């Protein structure tokens, strides 16, 4: 019987994921070139595509492997995609040399992929910003305002909110009336 792969999220992986999402969202690239940033985004999307193919039980073609290996060839490390496991986790073979522009970011992407957590690095469905789902693996929004914007755009939810606000206002009015009555009763007793 095969042992199930652990999906627990280590703090180093979580930090890498959040840091990587922040960098991918930055306008200035934090001192790195925009080319390096675009290349890393492409690498993330290519590896995510592999994971999706594995989930559909599709075999990894040489073309896909060559495409990813070509993307990795720009770094002075010998890193090659060997295979993708049945669970969609890429298996790499590597020896690292001196760091090159953007290699740190690519290494973070590879570490997330190796740990089986690349699926947590995704785009917000509302604003398309990058996010890393640290706790909730189903998170699809980068922030509460994005989640609320989508929720509020739904006509059914608008109606629910109208009803709730109407009821809330009525409860508030009733509470204020009770407080006024208590205050007036207290004044009458003391006068």
HURADA-V124912 format. One record per backbone hydrogen bond with DSSP energy under -1.0 kcal/mol. NH is the residue of the N-H (numbers start at 0). CO is the residue of the C=O. If there is no record, write none. Layout:
[[NH | CO] [NH | CO]]
This chain:
[[13 | 9] [14 | 10] [15 | 11] [16 | 12] [17 | 13] [18 | 14] [19 | 15] [20 | 16] [21 | 17] [22 | 18] [23 | 19] [24 | 20] [31 | 28] [36 | 32] [37 | 33] [38 | 34] [39 | 35] [40 | 36] [41 | 37] [42 | 38] [43 | 39] [44 | 40] [45 | 41] [46 | 42] [47 | 43] [48 | 44] [49 | 45] [50 | 46] [51 | 47] [52 | 48] [53 | 49] [54 | 50] [55 | 51] [56 | 53] [57 | 52] [64 | 60] [65 | 61] [66 | 62] [67 | 63] [68 | 64] [69 | 65] [70 | 66] [71 | 67] [72 | 68] [74 | 71] [76 | 74] [77 | 94] [78 | 76] [79 | 92] [81 | 90] [82 | 90] [84 | 88] [87 | 84] [90 | 82] [92 | 79] [94 | 77] [102 | 99] [105 | 101] [106 | 102] [107 | 103] [108 | 104] [109 | 105] [110 | 106] [111 | 107] [112 | 108] [113 | 109] [114 | 110] [115 | 112] [116 | 111] [119 | 116] [120 | 117] [121 | 130] [123 | 128] [124 | 139] [127 | 123] [130 | 121] [132 | 119] [133 | 131] [138 | 135] [146 | 142] [147 | 143] [148 | 144] [149 | 145] [150 | 146] [151 | 147] [152 | 148] [157 | 153] [158 | 154] [159 | 155] [160 | 156] [161 | 157] [162 | 158] [163 | 159] [164 | 160] [165 | 161] [166 | 162] [167 | 163] [168 | 164] [169 | 165] [170 | 166] [171 | 167] [172 | 168] [173 | 169] [174 | 170] [175 | 171] [176 | 172] [177 | 173] [178 | 174] [179 | 175] [180 | 176] [181 | 177] [182 | 178] [183 | 179] [184 | 180] [185 | 181] [186 | 182] [187 | 183] [188 | 184] [189 | 185] [190 | 186]]
